[in-house]
Amino acid sequence: MRGGPDGRGTARASHVPRCGPTVGEVDITHANLAEVRTMGGPAPSRRTLLRAALAGAATIAAGCAGDPRPGPRTTAVPGDPSQDGTQQSEETTEMTADPTASVLLVYFSRAGENYHEGGRRDLEVGNTAVLAGMISDRVDCDVYEIEAADPYPEAYDPTVERNVREQESDARPAIAGDLPDVAGYDVVLLGSPVWNVRAPMIMSTFVEGVDLRGKSVLPFVTYAVSGMAGIDDDYRDALPDSDVGAGLAVRGETVADAGAELEDWLTAAGLLDEREADE
């Protein structure tokens, strides 16, 4: 996972989502990290190439996109794969979960100063928190919010800088309070912003701290310009004994308008009946 304006504590070496920093719930794409070395050395990774591609289009979006409460509809970033700023991951694995499954919704979100349409905006509620609320309105589930023991700054730039340090040190930011007992759940929804083309490092702290073996895991993220950024694949690598399904990526600025896409995703995952989605 890539840390960003939503910090986490330190832990082991296994990685999770590649979310870029979000100061509000979109990616915190740091231009300095987007350099692709072409003078010798191993070929750049897909993530490195993605960072480089984002550097041009996202120096503007220098990393963090907020978690705003539902707001006015905005247009998607030019060149975004989906016109409405919402996209499901390319992974098409069919989930076997059903509407009667026991579901736990886990998310990390950051309010405060966030990226917004090329500028900054203060959010009372982070974008990922908004999306998590939309999910809990539609699905019968228990909710656990991940909170950093050492809270991230409200300001955007300090959050980006902290996220970079956490990514470079492969940190596992400490989580405040006790972790939930996940034993009784069949499905776990994992949500976070994308920070510097990764999930915040605190997401790694969580997945390494609970036993998700044998469970269906559904990732969802809010972002500024990167989309899912391979975070679902990061979870598959980190959770080889879990059934990690197709993820949902929602652009932070359009999260309030993502209801239809969210319902399509939940229906495909077997967590929402089509009749309920149409109501």
N, C-alpha and C positions, 0 to 999 in steps of 0.2 A: 504494500500500500504506500502511496505517496502522501506524505503529510502535508498539511496546509492549514489555513486558518481555523482548524478544528483540531487541536492537538491531542496527543495521547502519550502514554508512558512507555517505558522501555521493557523489552522482553526478549524472546528468543529470536532466532534468525529466520523463521519461516515468514514468507510474505503473503499479504492478502491483496485486496483491490488496489489498482493503480490509480487512485483518484488524485487529481491535482488539488491543491489548496482551494478552499472556498471561503471567502469571508462573507458568508451569507448563505451559501450553498451553491456555489458554482465553482468551476475550477479556478485555482490560483495558478496561472501558468507563468512561471518566472523566466523571462527571456534569457537570463544568464545560464539557466539550466538547459536551454534548448539548443545549445551548440552541438553540431554534429562534427566529430573529428574525422577528417578525410585524409590526414597525413599518416598513413600507416596504422597499425593496430587492428584489432578485430572489427568486422563489419558492424555498423551501428545496429542496435536492437530496434524492434518495431516501436517500442515505447520512445526510444531516443528520436527516431524519425518523426513520430507523432508530435513530440515536443518541439522539434525543429519546425514542423509545418505550422504548429500553433503559434510559434514565436512571432511570425509575421502578422498573422491575423489576430493574434491575441496579445501582443505587447499592450495593446489597448486593454485587453482583458487580463492584464498581468496577473492572473492567477485566481483571485477569489471571486466567486459569484455568490450572492446572498441567498438567504432563505426567506424571501418575503412572504407576508400573508397574502391571500388572494388579492390581486390588484388588477389594473386595467390590462387588457390583452395587448401584447406587443408582437411584432413580427419576428420570425426566427432569424438567426445570424445568417448572412448570405453564404450560400454554399453548404448549409446544414442539410444533412440527408433527409430530414423531414420538414415539411413546410410549417408545421405547427410547433416545432421545437421538441417534439416527443418522439422517441424511437425505442423499439425493442431491440435487444441484442440479436446478432445474426444466429446465435445458438437456437436451434429449433427442436431440441430435445423435448419430447412430450412428457409432461408431469402427470403423475398418477394420483395426485392429491384429490380429495373430494370435499364438497362443501361441509361435510360433517367432521372434517379433520380438526384436531386441536392445534390452534395457530398462535405463535408468539411473534409479535412485531417488535423488532429491535432497531433503533435508529440513533444516529449521532447528527446533530445539527448545530449550526452556529449563527447567531443573530449578530447585531451590531453593523459596522460599516462593511458593505459588500460591493462587489462589482455589479454594475447595472447599465446595460446598453452603452458600453464604452466609458462610463463614468463610475461614480460611487453613489451608494444609497444606504441609509441607515434602516435596518430591518428590526422590527420588534420581535418577529418570529422568523427563524431561518427557513429557507426554502424546503429543506428536507423535512423539517418539522411540519410544514404545511402539507407536504405530500403524504407524510405518515398519518396526519389527521384525516386526510381524504380516504386513505385506505381503511382506517379504523371505523370510519363512518359507513363503510360498505361491507366489511368483513367482521364476523364475530371473532375477536382475538384479544389476547392480553398484550399490554404494551410496556416495553422497557426502554427508557431513554438512557443512552450512554452519556455520562457527564464526566468531563476531565477533572481529576483531583486538583490539578493546577489549571484553572480556567484559561482559555485562550484570550488574548487581548481583544478589546472591542474594535480597535483600529485595524484597518486592513493590512497595511504594510508590515507592522510588527508580527501579525499572524502569519503572513507569507514567509517572513524571515525565520520564524520559529519552525514552521513546517519544513522548510528547506533543511534546517539543522537536524530535525527528527528523521527526515528521509535519509540524509547522508550518514547518520549514525545508526540507522536501522533501529530506531528507538521503539519502545513500547510504552507510551504514556500511560500512567496509572489512571484507573477508572475510580471515580468517587463511589463509595458505598460497596455493597455486596453484589456479586454477579447473580443473575437469576438462576434458578434451578430449571434446566431445560428438559429434564428427564421425561416429563409428561406430555411433551409436544411432538406432533408429527411433522409440522411445517414451521420453519423459521424464516421470516422476512427480514432481510438485512438492508438497512438504508443509511446512506451517507452522502455528503457532497463529494465532488471530485476535486482533489487538490493536487496540482502539478502532475496531472495525468495519473493519479493514483487515489485510492481511498485514503483518508487520514490514517496515520499510523496507529491511532487508538483503536481502529477496527481490527487490526492484527492482535492487539491486546485482548480484545473480546473473543475472537474466534479461537485463540489459543488458550483461553481461560475457561471455556465451557466444552462439553462433550457433544458434538453435533453429528457423531457417527450414526449412520442409518436414517438420518432425517432429510427431508426435502428442504433445500435452501433456495430462496428466491431473492436475488439482489435487486435493489433499486437505488438510483442515484439522481441527484440534481447537478447540473453542470452549466458552464458558461459557453464553451465552444468545443469541448472534446468528446461529447457523447459518452457512451459507456466506458471508453478508453481501456477496454480489456479487463475491467475490474471483475467481471463475472469469471473470466479465465483465471484470474489471480485466486479467486475463491476456490475454483476447482483444483488448482495446484495445492492450496493450503488445506483443503478438505477432501482428500481422495476417497474417504469412506462415506461421503455424503452425496446426495443426488442434487447437484447444483443446476437449477433450471435456467431458462432464458431470463435475462434481466430486463429491467425497464429503465430508460434514461430520459429524464425530463429537463428541458432547459429552464433554469431558475426563473427567468423573467416571464415565462408562460405557464408556470406551475398551476396557477389558479384556473387555467383553461384546459387542463389535462385530464378532465374527468372521463371523457369518452375513451381515450387511449388507455387510461388506467383500468377501466372496466374491461376493455378487450384483453388486457394482460392478465387480470385476475380471472376472467372467464377461461382463458386458454390454460391457466394453471390449475383449473378445477376448483377455485375458491369462491367463485361467484356464478350463480345460475344465470343463464341468458335472460330468463324472465325477470330476474332481479335487476339486471343491468338495464333492461328496457323501461323499468318503472321510473 
